Amino acid sequence: MAVELDGRLEAVVDHGADTRSLFLGLPVPFDFRPGQFISCRLPVGGEILNRPYSIASSPEETRRLEIVLNLVPGGPGSHYLFGLAVGAAVRFTGPWGSFVLDRAPEAETVFIADGTGIAPIRPMLRRGVATATGRPLRLLAGAAARDRVLYRDELDALAREYPAFRWDHVPSAALADEVRRRWVDGDADRSRHFFVCGVGAIVPAIRDVLRHAGYERRAVQYEKW
């Protein structure tokens, strides 16, 4: 059930010049499912702007949320959030969304994240390895370079701890072609499950590549920003 809460900005972590994580401390426990998002209510220019942000932290962290955002040129919502100091209040509603993973599917599972699209994928991955059935878990991350992939150290640690999990990086521009090469042209197996997240046209493009190749509609879940 969605609620409205006032979070308190406890910490800020910059991932680059235009990408950062905000950590919100909460007055009460907040229940959500891996992959869901909150809608921040931002007082900008005399009105309230509602801006959705996926939750990058795990449901087990009930009193603290992490959201990840890019500084959008001319975007009043992101500029407002980038301007907040530690201690500021952030009002939000949620949780929202049906792009979720409660437990690992009984099939090979592939996560595809472009840029900050890894935010909802991160708690999904954590839940996936925690409920793993022995089936492979894969992540293909799109970014300008490997050192621009968010949470790469954490991903490396997961891969060392869980042999069934592997992750790779490709440039964002090559993401759809790499998906086709690996999971369409690479073999005839159509039993995999996919979770795809990112910004813009790349997400429906990957969705269509997979569904047109014969993967079941329900096996290709996606979130487009």
One Martini backbone bead per residue (centre of mass of N, CA, C, O) as a GRO file, in nm:
protein
  225
    1MET     BB    1   0.095   0.037   0.023
    2ALA     BB    2   0.068   0.358  -0.017
    3VAL     BB    3   0.263   0.638   0.096
    4GLU     BB    4   0.343   0.933   0.298
    5LEU     BB    5   0.672   1.086   0.323
    6ASP     BB    6   0.948   1.214   0.522
    7GLY     BB    7   1.258   1.256   0.424
    8ARG     BB    8   1.613   1.250   0.513
    9LEU     BB    9   1.905   1.380   0.418
   10GLU     BB   10   2.209   1.194   0.489
   11ALA     BB   11   2.337   1.144   0.191
   12VAL     BB   12   2.604   1.190  -0.062
   13VAL     BB   13   2.683   1.038  -0.389
   14ASP     BB   14   2.922   1.066  -0.634
   15HIS     BB   15   2.964   0.922  -0.970
   16GLY     BB   16   2.969   1.212  -1.103
   17ALA     BB   17   2.895   1.511  -1.243
   18ASP     BB   18   2.569   1.386  -1.317
   19THR     BB   19   2.580   1.161  -1.075
   20ARG     BB   20   2.365   1.053  -0.796
   21SER     BB   21   2.322   0.973  -0.454
   22LEU     BB   22   2.042   0.942  -0.234
   23PHE     BB   23   1.993   0.941   0.125
   24LEU     BB   24   1.702   0.834   0.307
   25GLY     BB   25   1.563   0.898   0.598
   26LEU     BB   26   1.320   0.733   0.808
   27PRO     BB   27   1.056   0.736   1.046
   28VAL     BB   28   0.965   0.463   0.911
   29PRO     BB   29   0.894   0.184   0.789
   30PHE     BB   30   0.955   0.064   0.441
   31ASP     BB   31   0.766  -0.105   0.205
   32PHE     BB   32   0.908  -0.309  -0.064
   33ARG     BB   33   0.993  -0.401  -0.393
   34PRO     BB   34   1.200  -0.511  -0.612
   35GLY     BB   35   1.186  -0.224  -0.850
   36GLN     BB   36   1.066   0.003  -0.723
   37PHE     BB   37   0.909   0.331  -0.666
   38ILE     BB   38   0.919   0.678  -0.619
   39SER     BB   39   0.742   0.996  -0.553
   40CYS     BB   40   0.853   1.308  -0.573
   41ARG     BB   41   0.777   1.614  -0.388
   42LEU     BB   42   0.854   1.920  -0.549
   43PRO     BB   43   0.931   2.254  -0.464
   44VAL     BB   44   0.877   2.440  -0.768
   45GLY     BB   45   0.784   2.745  -0.859
   46GLY     BB   46   0.505   2.717  -0.676
   47GLU     BB   47   0.513   2.401  -0.714
   48ILE     BB   48   0.439   2.052  -0.758
   49LEU     BB   49   0.666   1.803  -0.832
   50ASN     BB   50   0.650   1.487  -0.990
   51ARG     BB   51   0.915   1.238  -0.930
   52PRO     BB   52   1.050   0.950  -1.042
   53TYR     BB   53   1.232   0.694  -0.838
   54SER     BB   54   1.427   0.448  -0.809
   55ILE     BB   55   1.515   0.188  -0.597
   56ALA     BB   56   1.854   0.095  -0.492
   57SER     BB   57   1.769  -0.043  -0.253
   58SER     BB   58   1.674  -0.263  -0.006
   59PRO     BB   59   1.407  -0.389   0.175
   60GLU     BB   60   1.583  -0.445   0.437
   61GLU     BB   61   1.606  -0.123   0.430
   62THR     BB   62   1.353   0.031   0.604
   63ARG     BB   63   1.509   0.331   0.697
   64ARG     BB   64   1.647   0.339   0.396
   65LEU     BB   65   1.703   0.527   0.096
   66GLU     BB   66   1.798   0.484  -0.250
   67ILE     BB   67   1.875   0.720  -0.504
   68VAL     BB   68   1.911   0.777  -0.863
   69LEU     BB   69   2.058   1.056  -1.053
   70ASN     BB   70   2.035   1.286  -1.308
   71LEU     BB   71   2.145   1.577  -1.454
   72VAL     BB   72   1.913   1.766  -1.618
   73PRO     BB   73   1.892   1.968  -1.866
   74GLY     BB   74   1.640   2.180  -1.756
   75GLY     BB   75   1.570   2.015  -1.492
   76PRO     BB   76   1.399   2.095  -1.209
   77GLY     BB   77   1.410   1.838  -1.035
   78SER     BB   78   1.717   1.769  -1.043
   79HIS     BB   79   1.816   2.050  -0.950
   80TYR     BB   80   1.685   2.043  -0.677
   81LEU     BB   81   1.824   1.783  -0.567
   82PHE     BB   82   2.122   1.883  -0.616
   83GLY     BB   83   2.071   2.138  -0.405
   84LEU     BB   84   2.074   1.967  -0.163
   85ALA     BB   85   2.119   1.930   0.174
   86VAL     BB   86   2.205   1.795   0.440
   87GLY     BB   87   1.878   1.758   0.609
   88ALA     BB   88   1.678   1.757   0.406
   89ALA     BB   89   1.359   1.742   0.285
   90VAL     BB   90   1.169   1.453   0.138
   91ARG     BB   91   0.887   1.411  -0.034
   92PHE     BB   92   0.686   1.102  -0.063
   93THR     BB   93   0.559   0.837  -0.262
   94GLY     BB   94   0.473   0.492  -0.179
   95PRO     BB   95   0.495   0.234  -0.357
   96TRP     BB   96   0.573   0.170  -0.707
   97GLY     BB   97   0.509  -0.078  -0.927
   98SER     BB   98   0.564  -0.391  -1.151
   99PHE     BB   99   0.881  -0.392  -1.153
  100VAL     BB  100   0.958  -0.712  -1.031
  101LEU     BB  101   1.148  -0.916  -0.776
  102ASP     BB  102   1.098  -1.180  -0.541
  103ARG     BB  103   1.226  -1.419  -0.717
  104ALA     BB  104   1.389  -1.650  -0.870
  105PRO     BB  105   1.366  -1.797  -1.146
  106GLU     BB  106   1.318  -2.114  -1.328
  107ALA     BB  107   1.563  -1.957  -1.485
  108GLU     BB  108   1.734  -1.786  -1.678
  109THR     BB  109   1.864  -1.459  -1.582
  110VAL     BB  110   1.831  -1.129  -1.737
  111PHE     BB  111   2.001  -0.826  -1.698
  112ILE     BB  112   1.924  -0.492  -1.835
  113ALA     BB  113   2.138  -0.197  -1.814
  114ASP     BB  114   2.110   0.158  -1.862
  115GLY     BB  115   2.283   0.311  -1.663
  116THR     BB  116   2.054   0.408  -1.420
  117GLY     BB  117   1.895   0.132  -1.470
  118ILE     BB  118   2.038  -0.016  -1.219
  119ALA     BB  119   1.873   0.060  -0.973
  120PRO     BB  120   1.641  -0.169  -0.975
  121ILE     BB  121   1.838  -0.409  -1.031
  122ARG     BB  122   1.997  -0.432  -0.770
  123PRO     BB  123   1.773  -0.557  -0.579
  124MET     BB  124   1.715  -0.790  -0.770
  125LEU     BB  125   1.990  -0.925  -0.752
  126ARG     BB  126   1.992  -0.973  -0.451
  127ARG     BB  127   1.737  -1.151  -0.458
  128GLY     BB  128   1.835  -1.357  -0.664
  129VAL     BB  129   2.079  -1.472  -0.495
  130ALA     BB  130   1.903  -1.538  -0.235
  131THR     BB  131   1.695  -1.729  -0.444
  132ALA     BB  132   1.856  -1.929  -0.580
  133THR     BB  133   1.838  -2.228  -0.815
  134GLY     BB  134   2.114  -2.245  -1.011
  135ARG     BB  135   2.061  -2.051  -1.210
  136PRO     BB  136   2.148  -1.822  -1.415
  137LEU     BB  137   2.297  -1.494  -1.367
  138ARG     BB  138   2.263  -1.188  -1.558
  139LEU     BB  139   2.460  -0.892  -1.660
  140LEU     BB  140   2.394  -0.608  -1.877
  141ALA     BB  141   2.593  -0.314  -1.906
  142GLY     BB  142   2.536   0.020  -1.995
  143ALA     BB  143   2.826   0.220  -2.095
  144ALA     BB  144   3.091   0.410  -2.183
  145ALA     BB  145   3.235   0.252  -1.940
  146ARG     BB  146   3.324   0.042  -1.697
  147ASP     BB  147   3.386   0.287  -1.486
  148ARG     BB  148   3.058   0.378  -1.525
  149VAL     BB  149   2.951   0.155  -1.363
  150LEU     BB  150   2.736   0.105  -1.132
  151TYR     BB  151   2.846  -0.094  -0.872
  152ARG     BB  152   3.100  -0.265  -0.965
  153ASP     BB  153   3.219  -0.371  -0.698
  154GLU     BB  154   2.965  -0.523  -0.613
  155LEU     BB  155   2.949  -0.704  -0.863
  156ASP     BB  156   3.219  -0.843  -0.823
  157ALA     BB  157   3.148  -0.964  -0.545
  158LEU     BB  158   2.908  -1.133  -0.638
  159ALA     BB  159   3.067  -1.307  -0.844
  160ARG     BB  160   3.253  -1.436  -0.627
  161GLU     BB  161   3.018  -1.554  -0.438
  162TYR     BB  162   2.840  -1.621  -0.714
  163PRO     BB  163   2.886  -1.836  -0.973
  164ALA     BB  164   2.601  -1.782  -1.129
  165PHE     BB  165   2.722  -1.493  -1.150
  166ARG     BB  166   2.733  -1.247  -1.421
  167TRP     BB  167   2.915  -0.965  -1.572
  168ASP     BB  168   2.876  -0.704  -1.827
  169HIS     BB  169   3.014  -0.472  -2.065
  170VAL     BB  170   2.870  -0.213  -2.277
  171PRO     BB  171   2.805   0.003  -2.488
  172SER     BB  172   2.512   0.157  -2.526
  173ALA     BB  173   2.506   0.149  -2.847
  174ALA     BB  174   2.546  -0.191  -2.826
  175LEU     BB  175   2.317  -0.333  -2.668
  176ALA     BB  176   2.114  -0.452  -2.876
  177ASP     BB  177   2.322  -0.616  -3.040
  178GLU     BB  178   2.417  -0.792  -2.799
  179VAL     BB  179   2.150  -0.923  -2.739
  180ARG     BB  180   2.120  -1.060  -3.011
  181ARG     BB  181   2.384  -1.224  -3.010
  182ARG     BB  182   2.335  -1.387  -2.739
  183TRP     BB  183   1.982  -1.436  -2.728
  184VAL     BB  184   1.926  -1.503  -3.044
  185ASP     BB  185   2.175  -1.601  -3.230
  186GLY     BB  186   2.326  -1.799  -3.021
  187ASP     BB  187   2.039  -1.949  -2.980
  188ALA     BB  188   1.723  -2.146  -2.915
  189ASP     BB  189   1.674  -2.039  -2.642
  190ARG     BB  190   1.338  -1.942  -2.476
  191SER     BB  191   1.350  -1.956  -2.132
  192ARG     BB  192   1.417  -1.688  -2.055
  193HIS     BB  193   1.460  -1.408  -1.833
  194PHE     BB  194   1.375  -1.051  -1.841
  195PHE     BB  195   1.534  -0.734  -1.728
  196VAL     BB  196   1.458  -0.397  -1.833
  197CYS     BB  197   1.657  -0.084  -1.805
  198GLY     BB  198   1.598   0.269  -1.901
  199VAL     BB  199   1.651   0.529  -2.139
  200GLY     BB  200   1.431   0.529  -2.374
  201ALA     BB  201   1.444   0.351  -2.683
  202ILE     BB  202   1.614   0.100  -2.591
  203VAL     BB  203   1.398  -0.062  -2.441
  204PRO     BB  204   1.187  -0.131  -2.668
  205ALA     BB  205   1.399  -0.250  -2.856
  206ILE     BB  206   1.474  -0.494  -2.679
  207ARG     BB  207   1.197  -0.607  -2.639
  208ASP     BB  208   1.141  -0.663  -2.944
  209VAL     BB  209   1.373  -0.850  -3.003
  210LEU     BB  210   1.281  -1.074  -2.803
  211ARG     BB  211   0.983  -1.120  -2.883
  212HIS     BB  212   1.038  -1.171  -3.193
  213ALA     BB  213   1.226  -1.432  -3.114
  214GLY     BB  214   1.014  -1.597  -2.887
  215TYR     BB  215   0.969  -1.469  -2.633
  216GLU     BB  216   0.783  -1.431  -2.382
  217ARG     BB  217   0.614  -1.169  -2.273
  218ARG     BB  218   0.643  -1.231  -1.955
  219ALA     BB  219   0.975  -1.267  -1.989
  220VAL     BB  220   0.963  -0.942  -2.065
  221GLN     BB  221   1.069  -0.706  -1.859
  222TYR     BB  222   1.003  -0.342  -1.812
  223GLU     BB  223   1.169  -0.008  -1.780
  224LYS     BB  224   1.078   0.324  -1.880
  225TRP     BB  225   1.213   0.674  -1.880
   0.00000   0.00000   0.00000
